[in-house]
Amino acid sequence: MLAHFSHHLVTALLPPLLPFIRRDSFLSYTQAGGLLFAYNIAYGISQLPAGLAAGRFGTRILLTIGVAGVAFAGLLIGLSSNYIVMALLLVVMGLAGGGYHPSASPLVSASVKPEHRGRALGIHQIGGTASFFLAPLIAAGIASALGWRGTFIAVAIPTLSFGIIFYLLLGKTGYAGTARRKEAAASAAEPSEPGDLRRLLAFISIGVASQVLVQSTLLFTPLYVVDVLGASEEQGAALLSIAYFGGIWGGPLGGYLSDRLGRIPVIIAVGLISGPAIYLLTHVSLGVSLYAVLLLMGTSMHAGMPVVESYIISHVSPQKRSTVLGAYYMVSRGGPAIAFLLGYLIDTYQFFITLSGVSIAMLAVAITGTALLWRKRE
């Protein structure tokens, strides 16, 4: 959980800091989307080869790079001189972080019995969600005093230090060699349930769409509340923490419910809630209604994450599991790179039309996936 927290802490600073970066650099929505694209496309693309590399080079190296390497890139971003350099460093940050999830999730899953897998993955998720919850508050507090560059530097230095300590801790707990990896593979040697390619794709599609489309919308929320709802830059940065507060308990709740009720009902509920939640964001004011919608979006997005991971591990053979997980992480973590397209659409059609289109796309995926899954429930 602590490693997951550290992995995401620096990367989670970019969205809440966008109002400050935009003010200093006079960015359009398209240019702001370009920064989000640079990180997310690199982060997504690196997931698949990182998943394959985990078996060859070991999880210790990839997990350490996922913490210390990301922090070092964040430190350099704070020292960057212009927009192009910052975008390139965000690509480096994304590449460095790509190995964390394909390495961590199988180890977490292998440490518990299959019937507790959803809850274990949900508990692990708390660490990452907590960083997304705290990062907006940290950004709002530090950026007002030190600026956005000082915020990146101030957060990156302790994270980099932890990354070095984390490497040593992994060695002491047995992750320096191959023994623990073989043990993990043996404990999850066979899928607990038979696979069905059509249902697998339908299940993953709902999970990926809910993560990508909700997350992409949240990336622009600080700019939306500043430019449309009239919030201050500090308010715009801090408000994202409300969405990720929902994720702190949404992930464990989704994992727990999937263990008790089955994964298919939970992922269907996530998909059918996410679309309307995005649409409601265009009908809120600065106050309780905004807080409620952000909380709903964050809860629904995070509730599906451990459910999809658990479903893949349970339905995919060991020989293909790393590849499928890598592909899933590639699309789900890299998908928010569509922020570049959303930025262009917002520049052209404004927020209401763009976000309404996103909500319709989410609902279409959820309904189609539900029709395929409901024919043969778990």
C-alpha positions in Angstrom: 0.0 0.0 0.0 2.8 2.4 0.9 4.6 1.6 -2.4 1.4 2.1 -4.4 0.9 5.4 -2.6 4.4 6.6 -3.5 4.1 5.4 -7.0 1.2 7.6 -7.8 1.9 10.6 -5.5 4.1 12.6 -8.0 2.1 11.7 -11.1 -1.2 12.7 -9.4 0.1 16.3 -9.1 -0.3 17.2 -12.8 -4.1 17.5 -13.0 -4.6 19.7 -9.9 -1.7 21.9 -10.9 -3.0 22.5 -14.4 -4.7 25.8 -13.5 -1.3 27.1 -12.2 0.6 25.8 -15.1 -1.9 27.2 -17.6 -1.6 30.6 -15.9 2.2 30.7 -16.2 2.3 29.3 -19.7 -0.9 30.7 -21.2 -2.0 27.2 -22.3 -5.2 26.4 -24.3 -7.3 23.4 -23.4 -5.7 21.5 -26.2 -2.2 22.3 -25.0 -3.2 21.3 -21.4 -4.5 18.1 -22.9 -1.2 17.6 -24.6 0.6 17.4 -21.3 -1.9 14.9 -20.0 -1.5 13.0 -23.3 2.3 12.9 -23.0 2.3 11.2 -19.6 -0.7 8.9 -20.1 0.3 7.6 -23.5 3.8 6.7 -22.3 2.4 5.2 -19.1 -0.1 3.1 -21.0 2.3 1.9 -23.8 4.9 0.8 -21.2 2.5 -1.5 -19.3 2.6 -4.3 -21.8 6.4 -4.7 -22.2 6.7 -4.2 -18.5 4.4 -7.0 -17.8 6.5 -9.3 -19.9 9.7 -8.0 -18.4 8.5 -8.7 -14.9 9.0 -12.4 -15.4 12.5 -12.0 -16.9 14.1 -9.3 -14.7 12.1 -9.7 -11.5 9.5 -7.5 -9.8 12.0 -5.8 -7.5 13.7 -3.7 -10.2 10.4 -2.8 -11.9 8.7 -1.9 -8.6 11.6 0.3 -7.6 11.8 2.1 -10.9 8.0 2.6 -10.5 8.6 4.6 -7.4 12.1 6.1 -7.5 12.2 6.6 -11.3 8.9 8.3 -11.3 10.0 10.6 -8.5 13.3 11.5 -10.2 11.3 12.4 -13.4 9.0 14.6 -11.2 12.0 16.4 -9.8 13.3 17.2 -13.3 9.8 18.4 -14.3 10.0 21.0 -11.5 13.2 22.2 -13.0 12.0 22.1 -16.6 12.5 25.3 -18.7 9.5 25.2 -21.1 6.4 23.4 -22.4 8.3 21.0 -24.7 10.8 19.9 -22.1 8.1 19.4 -19.6 6.1 17.2 -22.1 9.2 15.1 -22.8 9.9 14.6 -19.1 6.2 13.5 -18.6 6.9 10.9 -21.2 9.9 9.7 -19.2 7.8 9.6 -16.1 5.2 7.5 -17.8 7.8 5.0 -19.1 9.3 4.7 -15.6 6.0 4.0 -14.0 4.8 1.4 -16.4 6.2 -1.6 -14.6 4.5 -1.1 -11.2 1.0 -2.5 -11.7 2.0 -5.5 -13.8 4.4 -6.4 -11.1 2.4 -5.6 -8.0 -1.0 -7.1 -8.8 0.0 -10.7 -9.4 2.1 -10.6 -6.1 -0.8 -9.3 -4.2 -3.2 -11.9 -5.7 -0.8 -14.7 -5.0 -0.5 -13.8 -1.3 -4.2 -14.7 -0.5 -6.7 -17.4 -1.2 -8.7 -17.0 -4.5 -11.9 -16.2 -2.6 -10.2 -13.2 -0.9 -8.5 -12.0 -4.0 -10.9 -9.1 -4.7 -10.6 -7.7 -1.2 -6.8 -8.0 -1.3 -6.5 -6.1 -4.5 -9.0 -3.5 -3.2 -6.9 -3.0 -0.1 -3.7 -2.6 -2.2 -5.6 0.0 -4.3 -6.2 2.1 -1.2 -2.5 3.2 -1.3 -2.8 4.5 -4.9 -6.1 6.1 -4.3 -4.9 7.8 -1.1 -2.1 9.5 -3.1 -4.7 10.8 -5.6 -6.8 12.0 -2.6 -3.9 13.9 -1.0 -2.1 15.2 -4.1 -4.8 17.9 -4.9 -4.7 19.1 -1.3 -0.9 19.1 -1.3 -0.9 20.9 -4.7 -3.4 23.6 -3.5 -1.3 24.2 -0.3 2.2 24.2 -1.7 1.5 25.8 -5.1 0.1 28.9 -3.5 3.4 29.4 -1.7 6.0 27.8 -4.0 4.3 27.7 -7.4 3.8 24.5 -9.4 7.5 23.9 -9.9 8.2 24.0 -6.2 5.3 21.6 -5.6 6.8 19.0 -7.9 10.3 19.4 -6.3 8.9 19.3 -2.7 7.0 16.1 -3.3 9.5 14.3 -5.5 12.5 14.5 -3.1 10.9 12.4 -0.2 9.3 10.1 -2.7 12.7 9.4 -4.3 14.2 8.7 -0.9 11.5 6.2 -0.1 12.1 4.5 -3.5 15.7 3.8 -2.4 14.5 2.4 0.9 11.9 0.4 -0.8 14.5 -1.3 -2.9 16.4 -2.4 0.2 13.2 -3.6 1.9 12.2 -5.7 -1.1 15.6 -7.5 -0.9 15.2 -8.2 2.8 11.7 -9.7 2.2 12.9 -12.1 -0.5 12.2 -10.3 -3.7 15.8 -10.0 -4.8 15.8 -13.4 -6.4 13.5 -15.7 -8.3 12.2 -17.9 -5.4 9.3 -15.6 -4.4 8.3 -15.2 -8.1 8.2 -18.9 -8.5 6.2 -19.2 -5.3 3.8 -16.6 -6.5 3.3 -18.3 -9.8 2.6 -21.6 -8.1 0.0 -20.1 -5.8 -1.9 -18.8 -8.7 -1.1 -21.6 -11.1 -4.5 -22.2 -12.6 -7.5 -19.9 -13.3 -10.2 -20.6 -10.8 -12.9 -20.4 -13.4 -13.0 -21.3 -17.1 -12.4 -18.5 -19.6 -14.8 -17.3 -22.3 -13.2 -14.8 -24.7 -16.3 -13.0 -25.6 -17.4 -12.5 -22.0 -13.8 -11.6 -21.0 -13.6 -8.9 -23.6 -17.1 -7.6 -22.6 -16.1 -7.5 -19.0 -12.8 -5.8 -19.6 -14.4 -3.3 -21.9 -16.8 -2.1 -19.3 -14.0 -1.8 -16.7 -11.6 0.0 -19.1 -14.3 2.4 -20.3 -15.3 3.4 -16.8 -11.7 4.0 -15.8 -10.7 5.8 -19.0 -13.7 8.0 -19.5 -14.3 9.0 -15.9 -10.5 9.6 -15.3 -10.3 11.7 -18.5 -13.2 13.8 -17.3 -11.6 14.2 -13.9 -8.4 15.4 -15.5 -10.2 18.5 -16.8 -12.3 19.1 -13.6 -9.9 21.6 -12.1 -10.0 23.7 -15.3 -13.8 23.2 -15.5 -14.6 24.4 -12.0 -12.2 27.4 -12.4 -13.4 28.5 -15.9 -17.1 27.5 -15.8 -18.1 27.4 -12.1 -15.9 30.4 -11.0 -13.7 28.6 -8.4 -10.3 29.9 -7.5 -7.2 28.0 -8.7 -6.6 26.7 -5.2 -10.2 25.5 -5.0 -9.9 23.8 -8.5 -6.8 22.0 -7.4 -8.3 20.8 -4.1 -11.7 19.7 -5.4 -10.2 16.6 -7.1 -9.6 15.1 -3.7 -13.3 14.6 -3.2 -13.5 12.3 -6.2 -10.5 10.3 -5.0 -11.9 10.2 -1.4 -14.6 8.0 -3.0 -11.9 5.8 -4.3 -10.4 5.2 -0.9 -13.4 3.1 0.1 -14.8 2.4 -3.4 -12.0 0.0 -4.3 -12.2 -2.2 -1.2 -16.0 -2.1 -1.5 -16.0 -3.2 -5.1 -13.6 -6.0 -4.3 -15.6 -7.1 -1.3 -18.9 -7.1 -3.2 -17.4 -9.0 -6.1 -16.2 -11.7 -3.7 -19.7 -11.9 -2.2 -22.1 -11.2 -5.1 -20.0 -12.1 -8.1 -17.9 -9.9 -10.4 -20.3 -9.5 -13.2 -23.1 -7.8 -11.3 -20.6 -5.4 -9.8 -18.9 -4.4 -13.1 -22.3 -3.9 -14.7 -23.4 -1.6 -11.9 -20.1 0.3 -12.3 -20.7 0.8 -16.0 -24.3 1.8 -15.7 -23.5 4.4 -13.0 -20.4 6.0 -14.6 -22.2 7.3 -17.7 -24.9 9.3 -15.9 -22.4 10.5 -13.4 -20.3 12.1 -16.1 -23.4 13.8 -17.5 -24.4 15.2 -14.1 -21.1 17.0 -13.9 -22.5 19.5 -16.5 -25.5 20.3 -14.3 -23.9 21.1 -11.0 -23.1 24.4 -9.2 -20.1 25.1 -7.0 -21.3 23.5 -3.8 -22.9 20.3 -2.5 -24.1 19.1 -5.9 -20.6 19.3 -7.3 -19.2 17.4 -4.3 -21.8 14.7 -4.6 -21.1 14.1 -8.3 -17.4 14.0 -7.9 -17.8 11.5 -5.0 -20.0 9.3 -7.2 -17.6 9.5 -10.1 -14.6 8.6 -8.0 -16.4 5.7 -6.2 -17.7 4.1 -9.4 -14.3 4.4 -11.2 -12.3 2.8 -8.4 -14.9 0.2 -7.5 -14.3 -1.5 -10.8 -10.5 -1.7 -10.7 -10.0 -4.6 -8.3 -12.9 -6.4 -9.9 -11.4 -6.4 -13.4 -8.0 -7.5 -12.1 -9.5 -10.3 -10.1 -11.6 -11.4 -13.1 -8.6 -11.5 -15.4 -6.5 -13.5 -12.9 -9.4 -15.9 -12.4 -10.3 -16.5 -16.0 -7.0 -16.4 -17.9 -4.4 -19.2 -18.0 -1.0 -18.6 -16.3 0.7 -18.7 -19.6 -1.3 -15.7 -20.9 -2.0 -13.9 -17.6 0.9 -11.5 -17.7 0.2 -10.6 -21.3 -3.5 -10.0 -20.7 -2.8 -8.0 -17.6 -0.2 -6.0 -19.4 -2.7 -5.3 -22.3 -5.4 -4.3 -19.7 -3.1 -1.9 -17.9 -1.8 -0.5 -21.2 -5.3 0.5 -22.3 -6.8 1.4 -18.9 -3.8 3.5 -17.7 -2.9 4.8 -21.2 -6.5 5.5 -22.2 -6.7 8.9 -20.4 -4.3 10.1 -23.2 -7.6 10.9 -25.0 -7.4 14.0 -22.9 -5.6 15.6 -25.8 -8.7 15.0 -28.0 -11.0 16.1 -25.2 -9.0 19.3 -24.9 -9.5 20.0 -28.6 -13.2 19.3 -28.4 -13.6 21.6 -25.4 -11.8 24.3 -27.2 -14.1 23.8 -30.2 -17.5 22.8 -28.6 -17.1 23.8 -24.9 -17.5 21.6 -21.9 -21.2 20.8 -22.1 -21.3 19.1 -25.5 -17.9 17.4 -24.9 -18.8 15.9 -21.6 -22.3 14.9 -22.8 -20.7 13.0 -25.6 -18.3 11.2 -23.2 -21.3 10.2 -21.0 -23.2 8.8 -24.0 -20.1 6.8 -25.1 -19.8 5.3 -21.5 -23.4 4.3 -21.4 -23.2 2.7 -24.8 -20.3 0.5 -23.8 -22.0 -0.4 -20.5 -25.3 -1.4 -22.2 -23.6 -3.4 -24.9 -21.3 -5.2 -22.4 -24.3 -5.9 -20.1 -26.2 -7.5 -22.9 -23.2 -9.9 -23.6 -22.5 -10.7 -19.9 -26.1 -11.1 -18.6 -26.8 -14.0 -21.0 -24.6 -16.2 -18.8 -24.0 -14.8 -15.3 -21.3 -16.1 -13.0 
